[in-house]
């Protein structure tokens, strides 16, 4: 697969609202889940501000999950085939 084909596939998988690709949004979800776990642990230990930080992370995670689900619904079969060729096993 050429780099222009990859750019084409990922360009179609971009959320128009913020310009973040599906792959990057998915990676951010993983980071947010890790951040959320740490913030909850720190909040439980009484570290100031961590409960509010966890609430903000949870909201961003939930909003991003809705966007990912919408992106999946909009993806074409060609998008899926090209992304599988690049990122699949």
PyMOL Python script that loads the backbone (N, CA, C, O; Angstrom):
from pymol import cmd

cmd.read_pdbstr("""\
ATOM      1  N   UNK A   1       0.853  -1.178   0.000  1.00  0.00           N
ATOM      2  CA  UNK A   1       0.000   0.000   0.000  1.00  0.00           C
ATOM      3  C   UNK A   1       0.892   1.231   0.000  1.00  0.00           C
ATOM      4  O   UNK A   1       1.858   1.308   0.759  1.00  0.00           O
ATOM      5  N   UNK A   2       0.570   2.174  -0.836  1.00  0.00           N
ATOM      6  CA  UNK A   2       1.363   3.389  -0.946  1.00  0.00           C
ATOM      7  C   UNK A   2       0.962   4.382   0.140  1.00  0.00           C
ATOM      8  O   UNK A   2      -0.109   4.277   0.738  1.00  0.00           O
ATOM      9  N   UNK A   3       1.846   5.345   0.378  1.00  0.00           N
ATOM     10  CA  UNK A   3       1.534   6.347   1.395  1.00  0.00           C
ATOM     11  C   UNK A   3       0.343   7.207   0.972  1.00  0.00           C
ATOM     12  O   UNK A   3      -0.409   7.681   1.823  1.00  0.00           O
ATOM     13  N   UNK A   4       0.166   7.410  -0.337  1.00  0.00           N
ATOM     14  CA  UNK A   4      -0.988   8.211  -0.777  1.00  0.00           C
ATOM     15  C   UNK A   4      -2.291   7.449  -0.549  1.00  0.00           C
ATOM     16  O   UNK A   4      -3.317   8.060  -0.251  1.00  0.00           O
ATOM     17  N   UNK A   5      -2.264   6.120  -0.685  1.00  0.00           N
ATOM     18  CA  UNK A   5      -3.457   5.321  -0.399  1.00  0.00           C
ATOM     19  C   UNK A   5      -3.778   5.384   1.088  1.00  0.00           C
ATOM     20  O   UNK A   5      -4.942   5.499   1.474  1.00  0.00           O
ATOM     21  N   UNK A   6      -2.741   5.309   1.925  1.00  0.00           N
ATOM     22  CA  UNK A   6      -2.949   5.411   3.366  1.00  0.00           C
ATOM     23  C   UNK A   6      -3.528   6.766   3.721  1.00  0.00           C
ATOM     24  O   UNK A   6      -4.476   6.851   4.502  1.00  0.00           O
ATOM     25  N   UNK A   7      -2.969   7.827   3.158  1.00  0.00           N
ATOM     26  CA  UNK A   7      -3.498   9.168   3.437  1.00  0.00           C
ATOM     27  C   UNK A   7      -4.953   9.275   2.993  1.00  0.00           C
ATOM     28  O   UNK A   7      -5.773   9.890   3.674  1.00  0.00           O
ATOM     29  N   UNK A   8      -5.263   8.682   1.865  1.00  0.00           N
ATOM     30  CA  UNK A   8      -6.634   8.718   1.361  1.00  0.00           C
ATOM     31  C   UNK A   8      -7.582   7.988   2.303  1.00  0.00           C
ATOM     32  O   UNK A   8      -8.669   8.482   2.603  1.00  0.00           O
ATOM     33  N   UNK A   9      -7.170   6.812   2.770  1.00  0.00           N
ATOM     34  CA  UNK A   9      -8.017   6.024   3.674  1.00  0.00           C
ATOM     35  C   UNK A   9      -8.217   6.738   4.996  1.00  0.00           C
ATOM     36  O   UNK A   9      -9.332   6.791   5.513  1.00  0.00           O
ATOM     37  N   UNK A  10      -7.141   7.290   5.547  1.00  0.00           N
ATOM     38  CA  UNK A  10      -7.283   7.959   6.834  1.00  0.00           C
ATOM     39  C   UNK A  10      -7.999   9.290   6.691  1.00  0.00           C
ATOM     40  O   UNK A  10      -8.693   9.717   7.614  1.00  0.00           O
ATOM     41  N   UNK A  11      -7.847   9.952   5.555  1.00  0.00           N
ATOM     42  CA  UNK A  11      -8.556  11.221   5.347  1.00  0.00           C
ATOM     43  C   UNK A  11     -10.057  11.010   5.361  1.00  0.00           C
ATOM     44  O   UNK A  11     -10.792  11.845   5.889  1.00  0.00           O
ATOM     45  N   UNK A  12     -10.532   9.900   4.785  1.00  0.00           N
ATOM     46  CA  UNK A  12     -11.963   9.625   4.787  1.00  0.00           C
ATOM     47  C   UNK A  12     -12.456   9.224   6.172  1.00  0.00           C
ATOM     48  O   UNK A  12     -13.648   9.323   6.464  1.00  0.00           O
ATOM     49  N   UNK A  13     -11.542   8.773   7.019  1.00  0.00           N
ATOM     50  CA  UNK A  13     -11.932   8.337   8.358  1.00  0.00           C
ATOM     51  C   UNK A  13     -11.705   9.455   9.371  1.00  0.00           C
ATOM     52  O   UNK A  13     -11.437   9.180  10.541  1.00  0.00           O
ATOM     53  N   UNK A  14     -11.807  10.698   8.945  1.00  0.00           N
ATOM     54  CA  UNK A  14     -11.602  11.848   9.830  1.00  0.00           C
ATOM     55  C   UNK A  14     -12.948  12.401  10.253  1.00  0.00           C
ATOM     56  O   UNK A  14     -13.851  12.583   9.435  1.00  0.00           O
ATOM     57  N   UNK A  15     -13.064  12.662  11.530  1.00  0.00           N
ATOM     58  CA  UNK A  15     -14.278  13.290  12.045  1.00  0.00           C
ATOM     59  C   UNK A  15     -14.249  14.768  11.657  1.00  0.00           C
ATOM     60  O   UNK A  15     -13.282  15.461  11.970  1.00  0.00           O
ATOM     61  N   UNK A  16     -15.269  15.253  10.995  1.00  0.00           N
ATOM     62  CA  UNK A  16     -15.246  16.623  10.510  1.00  0.00           C
ATOM     63  C   UNK A  16     -15.247  17.678  11.608  1.00  0.00           C
ATOM     64  O   UNK A  16     -14.765  18.789  11.390  1.00  0.00           O
ATOM     65  N   UNK A  17     -15.768  17.360  12.759  1.00  0.00           N
ATOM     66  CA  UNK A  17     -15.885  18.371  13.816  1.00  0.00           C
ATOM     67  C   UNK A  17     -14.529  18.824  14.341  1.00  0.00           C
ATOM     68  O   UNK A  17     -14.338  20.011  14.606  1.00  0.00           O
ATOM     69  N   UNK A  18     -13.591  17.905  14.496  1.00  0.00           N
ATOM     70  CA  UNK A  18     -12.317  18.284  15.104  1.00  0.00           C
ATOM     71  C   UNK A  18     -11.098  17.857  14.300  1.00  0.00           C
ATOM     72  O   UNK A  18      -9.972  18.159  14.695  1.00  0.00           O
ATOM     73  N   UNK A  19     -11.291  17.167  13.190  1.00  0.00           N
ATOM     74  CA  UNK A  19     -10.170  16.787  12.347  1.00  0.00           C
ATOM     75  C   UNK A  19      -9.344  15.625  12.857  1.00  0.00           C
ATOM     76  O   UNK A  19      -8.297  15.329  12.280  1.00  0.00           O
ATOM     77  N   UNK A  20      -9.773  14.953  13.920  1.00  0.00           N
ATOM     78  CA  UNK A  20      -9.007  13.829  14.469  1.00  0.00           C
ATOM     79  C   UNK A  20      -9.380  12.545  13.737  1.00  0.00           C
ATOM     80  O   UNK A  20     -10.561  12.248  13.554  1.00  0.00           O
ATOM     81  N   UNK A  21      -8.367  11.785  13.319  1.00  0.00           N
ATOM     82  CA  UNK A  21      -8.644  10.537  12.617  1.00  0.00           C
ATOM     83  C   UNK A  21      -9.214   9.493  13.579  1.00  0.00           C
ATOM     84  O   UNK A  21      -9.052   9.580  14.797  1.00  0.00           O
ATOM     85  N   UNK A  22      -9.873   8.524  13.000  1.00  0.00           N
ATOM     86  CA  UNK A  22     -10.441   7.427  13.796  1.00  0.00           C
ATOM     87  C   UNK A  22      -9.353   6.702  14.559  1.00  0.00           C
ATOM     88  O   UNK A  22      -9.544   6.345  15.722  1.00  0.00           O
ATOM     89  N   UNK A  23      -8.219   6.480  13.925  1.00  0.00           N
ATOM     90  CA  UNK A  23      -7.109   5.781  14.579  1.00  0.00           C
ATOM     91  C   UNK A  23      -6.605   6.590  15.773  1.00  0.00           C
ATOM     92  O   UNK A  23      -6.384   6.033  16.848  1.00  0.00           O
ATOM     93  N   UNK A  24      -6.424   7.894  15.593  1.00  0.00           N
ATOM     94  CA  UNK A  24      -5.946   8.729  16.695  1.00  0.00           C
ATOM     95  C   UNK A  24      -6.982   8.833  17.816  1.00  0.00           C
ATOM     96  O   UNK A  24      -6.626   8.838  18.994  1.00  0.00           O
ATOM     97  N   UNK A  25      -8.256   8.916  17.449  1.00  0.00           N
ATOM     98  CA  UNK A  25      -9.300   8.984  18.479  1.00  0.00           C
ATOM     99  C   UNK A  25      -9.318   7.684  19.292  1.00  0.00           C
ATOM    100  O   UNK A  25      -9.485   7.712  20.511  1.00  0.00           O
ATOM    101  N   UNK A  26      -9.148   6.559  18.617  1.00  0.00           N
ATOM    102  CA  UNK A  26      -9.112   5.272  19.312  1.00  0.00           C
ATOM    103  C   UNK A  26      -7.919   5.197  20.264  1.00  0.00           C
ATOM    104  O   UNK A  26      -8.042   4.704  21.386  1.00  0.00           O
ATOM    105  N   UNK A  27      -6.782   5.683  19.815  1.00  0.00           N
ATOM    106  CA  UNK A  27      -5.594   5.690  20.672  1.00  0.00           C
ATOM    107  C   UNK A  27      -5.816   6.596  21.883  1.00  0.00           C
ATOM    108  O   UNK A  27      -5.383   6.282  22.992  1.00  0.00           O
ATOM    109  N   UNK A  28      -6.487   7.710  21.661  1.00  0.00           N
ATOM    110  CA  UNK A  28      -6.765   8.619  22.780  1.00  0.00           C
ATOM    111  C   UNK A  28      -7.689   7.953  23.798  1.00  0.00           C
ATOM    112  O   UNK A  28      -7.564   8.194  24.999  1.00  0.00           O
ATOM    113  N   UNK A  29      -8.616   7.117  23.328  1.00  0.00           N
ATOM    114  CA  UNK A  29      -9.508   6.411  24.252  1.00  0.00           C
ATOM    115  C   UNK A  29      -8.691   5.544  25.213  1.00  0.00           C
ATOM    116  O   UNK A  29      -8.975   5.496  26.410  1.00  0.00           O
ATOM    117  N   UNK A  30      -7.685   4.866  24.683  1.00  0.00           N
ATOM    118  CA  UNK A  30      -6.844   4.034  25.546  1.00  0.00           C
ATOM    119  C   UNK A  30      -6.124   4.896  26.583  1.00  0.00           C
ATOM    120  O   UNK A  30      -6.077   4.550  27.763  1.00  0.00           O
ATOM    121  N   UNK A  31      -5.565   6.017  26.133  1.00  0.00           N
ATOM    122  CA  UNK A  31      -4.876   6.913  27.054  1.00  0.00           C
ATOM    123  C   UNK A  31      -5.843   7.461  28.106  1.00  0.00           C
ATOM    124  O   UNK A  31      -5.496   7.553  29.284  1.00  0.00           O
ATOM    125  N   UNK A  32      -7.050   7.822  27.680  1.00  0.00           N
ATOM    126  CA  UNK A  32      -8.030   8.364  28.621  1.00  0.00           C
ATOM    127  C   UNK A  32      -8.445   7.325  29.658  1.00  0.00           C
ATOM    128  O   UNK A  32      -8.655   7.667  30.822  1.00  0.00           O
ATOM    129  N   UNK A  33      -8.565   6.077  29.256  1.00  0.00           N
ATOM    130  CA  UNK A  33      -8.938   5.038  30.233  1.00  0.00           C
ATOM    131  C   UNK A  33      -7.838   4.873  31.281  1.00  0.00           C
ATOM    132  O   UNK A  33      -8.127   4.654  32.457  1.00  0.00           O
ATOM    133  N   UNK A  34      -6.588   4.977  30.861  1.00  0.00           N
ATOM    134  CA  UNK A  34      -5.474   4.888  31.807  1.00  0.00           C
ATOM    135  C   UNK A  34      -5.436   6.111  32.718  1.00  0.00           C
ATOM    136  O   UNK A  34      -5.221   5.990  33.925  1.00  0.00           O
ATOM    137  N   UNK A  35      -5.646   7.287  32.131  1.00  0.00           N
ATOM    138  CA  UNK A  35      -5.657   8.521  32.920  1.00  0.00           C
ATOM    139  C   UNK A  35      -6.789   8.490  33.937  1.00  0.00           C
ATOM    140  O   UNK A  35      -6.612   8.874  35.093  1.00  0.00           O
ATOM    141  N   UNK A  36      -7.944   8.032  33.496  1.00  0.00           N
ATOM    142  CA  UNK A  36      -9.107   7.964  34.381  1.00  0.00           C
ATOM    143  C   UNK A  36      -8.839   7.051  35.577  1.00  0.00           C
ATOM    144  O   UNK A  36      -9.177   7.390  36.711  1.00  0.00           O
ATOM    145  N   UNK A  37      -8.233   5.896  35.321  1.00  0.00           N
ATOM    146  CA  UNK A  37      -7.914   4.974  36.414  1.00  0.00           C
ATOM    147  C   UNK A  37      -6.977   5.636  37.424  1.00  0.00           C
ATOM    148  O   UNK A  37      -7.183   5.512  38.631  1.00  0.00           O
ATOM    149  N   UNK A  38      -5.963   6.329  36.945  1.00  0.00           N
ATOM    150  CA  UNK A  38      -5.029   7.018  37.841  1.00  0.00           C
ATOM    151  C   UNK A  38      -5.730   8.126  38.615  1.00  0.00           C
ATOM    152  O   UNK A  38      -5.519   8.265  39.820  1.00  0.00           O
ATOM    153  N   UNK A  39      -6.554   8.910  37.945  1.00  0.00           N
ATOM    154  CA  UNK A  39      -7.242  10.012  38.615  1.00  0.00           C
ATOM    155  C   UNK A  39      -8.194   9.506  39.695  1.00  0.00           C
ATOM    156  O   UNK A  39      -8.314  10.114  40.759  1.00  0.00           O
ATOM    157  N   UNK A  40      -8.864   8.403  39.423  1.00  0.00           N
ATOM    158  CA  UNK A  40      -9.766   7.832  40.427  1.00  0.00           C
ATOM    159  C   UNK A  40      -8.975   7.341  41.630  1.00  0.00           C
ATOM    160  O   UNK A  40      -9.379   7.557  42.773  1.00  0.00           O
ATOM    161  N   UNK A  41      -7.852   6.684  41.376  1.00  0.00           N
ATOM    162  CA  UNK A  41      -7.001   6.216  42.470  1.00  0.00           C
ATOM    163  C   UNK A  41      -6.517   7.390  43.316  1.00  0.00           C
ATOM    164  O   UNK A  41      -6.560   7.336  44.545  1.00  0.00           O
ATOM    165  N   UNK A  42      -6.056   8.446  42.655  1.00  0.00           N
ATOM    166  CA  UNK A  42      -5.570   9.618  43.389  1.00  0.00           C
ATOM    167  C   UNK A  42      -6.700  10.313  44.138  1.00  0.00           C
ATOM    168  O   UNK A  42      -6.496  10.794  45.252  1.00  0.00           O
ATOM    169  N   UNK A  43      -7.877  10.373  43.547  1.00  0.00           N
ATOM    170  CA  UNK A  43      -9.028  10.975  44.230  1.00  0.00           C
ATOM    171  C   UNK A  43      -9.380  10.172  45.474  1.00  0.00           C
ATOM    172  O   UNK A  43      -9.687  10.741  46.521  1.00  0.00           O
ATOM    173  N   UNK A  44      -9.334   8.851  45.356  1.00  0.00           N
ATOM    174  CA  UNK A  44      -9.640   7.987  46.498  1.00  0.00           C
ATOM    175  C   UNK A  44      -8.643   8.211  47.627  1.00  0.00           C
ATOM    176  O   UNK A  44      -8.984   8.071  48.801  1.00  0.00           O
ATOM    177  N   UNK A  45      -7.412   8.560  47.271  1.00  0.00           N
ATOM    178  CA  UNK A  45      -6.368   8.827  48.273  1.00  0.00           C
ATOM    179  C   UNK A  45      -6.410  10.257  48.776  1.00  0.00           C
ATOM    180  O   UNK A  45      -5.570  10.663  49.579  1.00  0.00           O
ATOM    181  N   UNK A  46      -7.389  11.022  48.305  1.00  0.00           N
ATOM    182  CA  UNK A  46      -7.588  12.367  48.829  1.00  0.00           C
ATOM    183  C   UNK A  46      -6.780  13.464  48.170  1.00  0.00           C
ATOM    184  O   UNK A  46      -6.669  14.557  48.726  1.00  0.00           O
ATOM    185  N   UNK A  47      -6.215  13.210  47.010  1.00  0.00           N
ATOM    186  CA  UNK A  47      -5.445  14.239  46.322  1.00  0.00           C
ATOM    187  C   UNK A  47      -6.420  15.285  45.758  1.00  0.00           C
ATOM    188  O   UNK A  47      -7.318  14.948  44.987  1.00  0.00           O
ATOM    189  N   UNK A  48      -6.237  16.542  46.144  1.00  0.00           N
ATOM    190  CA  UNK A  48      -7.159  17.592  45.715  1.00  0.00           C
ATOM    191  C   UNK A  48      -7.237  17.718  44.193  1.00  0.00           C
ATOM    192  O   UNK A  48      -6.230  17.618  43.491  1.00  0.00           O
ATOM    193  N   UNK A  49      -8.449  17.939  43.706  1.00  0.00           N
ATOM    194  CA  UNK A  49      -8.672  18.195  42.299  1.00  0.00           C
ATOM    195  C   UNK A  49      -8.784  16.965  41.412  1.00  0.00           C
ATOM    196  O   UNK A  49      -9.170  17.082  40.249  1.00  0.00           O
ATOM    197  N   UNK A  50      -8.455  15.788  41.937  1.00  0.00           N
ATOM    198  CA  UNK A  50      -8.441  14.601  41.098  1.00  0.00           C
ATOM    199  C   UNK A  50      -9.840  14.080  40.783  1.00  0.00           C
ATOM    200  O   UNK A  50     -10.053  13.506  39.715  1.00  0.00           O
ATOM    201  N   UNK A  51     -10.785  14.266  41.679  1.00  0.00           N
ATOM    202  CA  UNK A  51     -12.149  13.833  41.378  1.00  0.00           C
ATOM    203  C   UNK A  51     -12.715  14.647  40.217  1.00  0.00           C
ATOM    204  O   UNK A  51     -13.348  14.094  39.319  1.00  0.00           O
ATOM    205  N   UNK A  52     -12.489  15.951  40.235  1.00  0.00           N
ATOM    206  CA  UNK A  52     -12.955  16.803  39.142  1.00  0.00           C
ATOM    207  C   UNK A  52     -12.231  16.454  37.838  1.00  0.00           C
ATOM    208  O   UNK A  52     -12.841  16.441  36.769  1.00  0.00           O
ATOM    209  N   UNK A  53     -10.941  16.176  37.929  1.00  0.00           N
ATOM    210  CA  UNK A  53     -10.177  15.782  36.747  1.00  0.00           C
ATOM    211  C   UNK A  53     -10.712  14.468  36.181  1.00  0.00           C
ATOM    212  O   UNK A  53     -10.814  14.312  34.964  1.00  0.00           O
ATOM    213  N   UNK A  54     -11.053  13.524  37.059  1.00  0.00           N
ATOM    214  CA  UNK A  54     -11.607  12.239  36.622  1.00  0.00           C
ATOM    215  C   UNK A  54     -12.959  12.441  35.947  1.00  0.00           C
ATOM    216  O   UNK A  54     -13.253  11.794  34.943  1.00  0.00           O
ATOM    217  N   UNK A  55     -13.770  13.321  36.482  1.00  0.00           N
ATOM    218  CA  UNK A  55     -15.071  13.598  35.875  1.00  0.00           C
ATOM    219  C   UNK A  55     -14.898  14.187  34.474  1.00  0.00           C
ATOM    220  O   UNK A  55     -15.639  13.837  33.555  1.00  0.00           O
ATOM    221  N   UNK A  56     -13.917  15.082  34.312  1.00  0.00           N
ATOM    222  CA  UNK A  56     -13.656  15.684  33.000  1.00  0.00           C
ATOM    223  C   UNK A  56     -13.139  14.622  32.021  1.00  0.00           C
ATOM    224  O   UNK A  56     -13.540  14.601  30.857  1.00  0.00           O
ATOM    225  N   UNK A  57     -12.256  13.750  32.491  1.00  0.00           N
ATOM    226  CA  UNK A  57     -11.735  12.676  31.630  1.00  0.00           C
ATOM    227  C   UNK A  57     -12.846  11.723  31.218  1.00  0.00           C
ATOM    228  O   UNK A  57     -12.900  11.284  30.069  1.00  0.00           O
ATOM    229  N   UNK A  58     -13.720  11.407  32.145  1.00  0.00           N
ATOM    230  CA  UNK A  58     -14.838  10.511  31.839  1.00  0.00           C
ATOM    231  C   UNK A  58     -15.764  11.135  30.806  1.00  0.00           C
ATOM    232  O   UNK A  58     -16.241  10.444  29.906  1.00  0.00           O
ATOM    233  N   UNK A  59     -16.022  12.427  30.922  1.00  0.00           N
ATOM    234  CA  UNK A  59     -16.887  13.100  29.945  1.00  0.00           C
ATOM    235  C   UNK A  59     -16.248  13.093  28.564  1.00  0.00           C
ATOM    236  O   UNK A  59     -16.927  12.831  27.571  1.00  0.00           O
ATOM    237  N   UNK A  60     -14.933  13.382  28.489  1.00  0.00           N
ATOM    238  CA  UNK A  60     -14.237  13.363  27.208  1.00  0.00           C
ATOM    239  C   UNK A  60     -14.255  11.959  26.611  1.00  0.00           C
ATOM    240  O   UNK A  60     -14.447  11.796  25.406  1.00  0.00           O
ATOM    241  N   UNK A  61     -14.055  10.940  27.460  1.00  0.00           N
ATOM    242  CA  UNK A  61     -14.095   9.555  26.991  1.00  0.00           C
ATOM    243  C   UNK A  61     -15.473   9.228  26.411  1.00  0.00           C
ATOM    244  O   UNK A  61     -15.576   8.658  25.325  1.00  0.00           O
ATOM    245  N   UNK A  62     -16.518   9.590  27.134  1.00  0.00           N
ATOM    246  CA  UNK A  62     -17.883   9.294  26.686  1.00  0.00           C
ATOM    247  C   UNK A  62     -18.204  10.022  25.379  1.00  0.00           C
ATOM    248  O   UNK A  62     -18.782   9.434  24.466  1.00  0.00           O
ATOM    249  N   UNK A  63     -17.832  11.292  25.292  1.00  0.00           N
ATOM    250  CA  UNK A  63     -18.076  12.056  24.064  1.00  0.00           C
ATOM    251  C   UNK A  63     -17.318  11.450  22.884  1.00  0.00           C
ATOM    252  O   UNK A  63     -17.852  11.348  21.780  1.00  0.00           O
ATOM    253  N   UNK A  64     -16.082  11.054  23.127  1.00  0.00           N
ATOM    254  CA  UNK A  64     -15.261  10.462  22.070  1.00  0.00           C
ATOM    255  C   UNK A  64     -15.817   9.117  21.627  1.00  0.00           C
ATOM    256  O   UNK A  64     -15.734   8.770  20.449  1.00  0.00           O
ATOM    257  N   UNK A  65     -16.376   8.363  22.550  1.00  0.00           N
ATOM    258  CA  UNK A  65     -16.955   7.069  22.203  1.00  0.00           C
ATOM    259  C   UNK A  65     -18.149   7.250  21.265  1.00  0.00           C
ATOM    260  O   UNK A  65     -18.325   6.481  20.320  1.00  0.00           O
ATOM    261  N   UNK A  66     -18.950   8.252  21.529  1.00  0.00           N
ATOM    262  CA  UNK A  66     -20.078   8.560  20.638  1.00  0.00           C
ATOM    263  C   UNK A  66     -19.555   8.917  19.246  1.00  0.00           C
ATOM    264  O   UNK A  66     -20.103   8.461  18.242  1.00  0.00           O
ATOM    265  N   UNK A  67     -18.505   9.723  19.183  1.00  0.00           N
ATOM    266  CA  UNK A  67     -17.932  10.099  17.893  1.00  0.00           C
ATOM    267  C   UNK A  67     -17.385   8.880  17.153  1.00  0.00           C
ATOM    268  O   UNK A  67     -17.577   8.747  15.944  1.00  0.00           O
ATOM    269  N   UNK A  68     -16.704   7.993  17.877  1.00  0.00           N
ATOM    270  CA  UNK A  68     -16.183   6.779  17.243  1.00  0.00           C
ATOM    271  C   UNK A  68     -17.306   5.926  16.663  1.00  0.00           C
ATOM    272  O   UNK A  68     -17.196   5.418  15.547  1.00  0.00           O
ATOM    273  N   UNK A  69     -18.363   5.776  17.413  1.00  0.00           N
ATOM    274  CA  UNK A  69     -19.486   4.987  16.920  1.00  0.00           C
ATOM    275  C   UNK A  69     -20.094   5.617  15.672  1.00  0.00           C
ATOM    276  O   UNK A  69     -20.499   4.907  14.751  1.00  0.00           O
ATOM    277  N   UNK A  70     -20.157   6.934  15.639  1.00  0.00           N
ATOM    278  CA  UNK A  70     -20.662   7.632  14.468  1.00  0.00           C
ATOM    279  C   UNK A  70     -19.726   7.441  13.276  1.00  0.00           C
ATOM    280  O   UNK A  70     -20.185   7.239  12.152  1.00  0.00           O
ATOM    281  N   UNK A  71     -18.421   7.505  13.519  1.00  0.00           N
ATOM    282  CA  UNK A  71     -17.443   7.304  12.453  1.00  0.00           C
ATOM    283  C   UNK A  71     -17.552   5.900  11.868  1.00  0.00           C
ATOM    284  O   UNK A  71     -17.417   5.727  10.657  1.00  0.00           O
ATOM    285  N   UNK A  72     -17.790   4.918  12.690  1.00  0.00           N
ATOM    286  CA  UNK A  72     -17.939   3.544  12.212  1.00  0.00           C
ATOM    287  C   UNK A  72     -19.168   3.439  11.314  1.00  0.00           C
ATOM    288  O   UNK A  72     -19.125   2.778  10.277  1.00  0.00           O
ATOM    289  N   UNK A  73     -20.239   4.076  11.701  1.00  0.00           N
ATOM    290  CA  UNK A  73     -21.455   4.044  10.878  1.00  0.00           C
ATOM    291  C   UNK A  73     -21.249   4.711   9.522  1.00  0.00           C
ATOM    292  O   UNK A  73     -21.852   4.298   8.532  1.00  0.00           O
ATOM    293  N   UNK A  74     -20.401   5.739   9.469  1.00  0.00           N
ATOM    294  CA  UNK A  74     -20.156   6.462   8.220  1.00  0.00           C
ATOM    295  C   UNK A  74     -19.096   5.808   7.337  1.00  0.00           C
ATOM    296  O   UNK A  74     -19.011   6.127   6.151  1.00  0.00           O
ATOM    297  N   UNK A  75     -18.291   4.908   7.881  1.00  0.00           N
ATOM    298  CA  UNK A  75     -17.193   4.307   7.119  1.00  0.00           C
ATOM    299  C   UNK A  75     -17.727   3.465   5.964  1.00  0.00           C
ATOM    300  O   UNK A  75     -18.753   2.794   6.080  1.00  0.00           O
ATOM    301  N   UNK A  76     -17.013   3.519   4.864  1.00  0.00           N
ATOM    302  CA  UNK A  76     -17.376   2.711   3.705  1.00  0.00           C
ATOM    303  C   UNK A  76     -16.617   1.389   3.748  1.00  0.00           C
ATOM    304  O   UNK A  76     -15.666   1.236   4.514  1.00  0.00           O
ATOM    305  N   UNK A  77     -17.033   0.458   2.939  1.00  0.00           N
ATOM    306  CA  UNK A  77     -16.328  -0.825   2.839  1.00  0.00           C
ATOM    307  C   UNK A  77     -14.898  -0.604   2.355  1.00  0.00           C
ATOM    308  O   UNK A  77     -13.976  -1.287   2.800  1.00  0.00           O
ATOM    309  N   UNK A  78     -14.715   0.345   1.450  1.00  0.00           N
ATOM    310  CA  UNK A  78     -13.366   0.653   0.959  1.00  0.00           C
ATOM    311  C   UNK A  78     -12.486   1.186   2.085  1.00  0.00           C
ATOM    312  O   UNK A  78     -11.320   0.805   2.192  1.00  0.00           O
ATOM    313  N   UNK A  79     -13.036   2.069   2.933  1.00  0.00           N
ATOM    314  CA  UNK A  79     -12.283   2.573   4.091  1.00  0.00           C
ATOM    315  C   UNK A  79     -11.817   1.418   4.964  1.00  0.00           C
ATOM    316  O   UNK A  79     -10.655   1.363   5.367  1.00  0.00           O
ATOM    317  N   UNK A  80     -12.720   0.502   5.252  1.00  0.00           N
ATOM    318  CA  UNK A  80     -12.393  -0.629   6.116  1.00  0.00           C
ATOM    319  C   UNK A  80     -11.311  -1.503   5.499  1.00  0.00           C
ATOM    320  O   UNK A  80     -10.392  -1.937   6.194  1.00  0.00           O
ATOM    321  N   UNK A  81     -11.412  -1.761   4.216  1.00  0.00           N
ATOM    322  CA  UNK A  81     -10.419  -2.592   3.532  1.00  0.00           C
ATOM    323  C   UNK A  81      -9.044  -1.941   3.562  1.00  0.00           C
ATOM    324  O   UNK A  81      -8.045  -2.611   3.819  1.00  0.00           O
ATOM    325  N   UNK A  82      -8.987  -0.642   3.302  1.00  0.00           N
ATOM    326  CA  UNK A  82      -7.701   0.055   3.290  1.00  0.00           C
ATOM    327  C   UNK A  82      -7.095   0.141   4.684  1.00  0.00           C
ATOM    328  O   UNK A  82      -5.891  -0.055   4.848  1.00  0.00           O
ATOM    329  N   UNK A  83      -7.910   0.430   5.683  1.00  0.00           N
ATOM    330  CA  UNK A  83      -7.387   0.486   7.053  1.00  0.00           C
ATOM    331  C   UNK A  83      -6.936  -0.886   7.522  1.00  0.00           C
ATOM    332  O   UNK A  83      -5.928  -0.996   8.221  1.00  0.00           O
ATOM    333  N   UNK A  84      -7.657  -1.929   7.155  1.00  0.00           N
ATOM    334  CA  UNK A  84      -7.257  -3.295   7.501  1.00  0.00           C
ATOM    335  C   UNK A  84      -5.913  -3.642   6.869  1.00  0.00           C
ATOM    336  O   UNK A  84      -5.082  -4.300   7.495  1.00  0.00           O
ATOM    337  N   UNK A  85      -5.700  -3.201   5.630  1.00  0.00           N
ATOM    338  CA  UNK A  85      -4.448  -3.479   4.939  1.00  0.00           C
ATOM    339  C   UNK A  85      -3.270  -2.819   5.648  1.00  0.00           C
ATOM    340  O   UNK A  85      -2.168  -3.368   5.663  1.00  0.00           O
ATOM    341  N   UNK A  86      -3.490  -1.661   6.225  1.00  0.00           N
ATOM    342  CA  UNK A  86      -2.411  -0.943   6.902  1.00  0.00           C
ATOM    343  C   UNK A  86      -2.229  -1.408   8.335  1.00  0.00           C
ATOM    344  O   UNK A  86      -1.105  -1.665   8.766  1.00  0.00           O
ATOM    345  N   UNK A  87      -3.322  -1.517   9.080  1.00  0.00           N
ATOM    346  CA  UNK A  87      -3.240  -1.763  10.524  1.00  0.00           C
ATOM    347  C   UNK A  87      -3.581  -3.192  10.924  1.00  0.00           C
ATOM    348  O   UNK A  87      -3.371  -3.576  12.075  1.00  0.00           O
ATOM    349  N   UNK A  88      -4.102  -3.982   9.997  1.00  0.00           N
ATOM    350  CA  UNK A  88      -4.514  -5.349  10.330  1.00  0.00           C
ATOM    351  C   UNK A  88      -3.323  -6.261  10.569  1.00  0.00           C
ATOM    352  O   UNK A  88      -2.172  -5.878  10.365  1.00  0.00           O
ATOM    353  N   UNK A  89      -3.621  -7.449  10.997  1.00  0.00           N
ATOM    354  CA  UNK A  89      -2.544  -8.396  11.299  1.00  0.00           C
ATOM    355  C   UNK A  89      -2.100  -9.194  10.126  1.00  0.00           C
ATOM    356  O   UNK A  89      -1.201 -10.026  10.250  1.00  0.00           O
TER     357      UNK A  89
END
""", "prot")
cmd.dss("prot")
cmd.show_as("cartoon", "prot")
cmd.util.cbc("prot")
cmd.orient("prot")
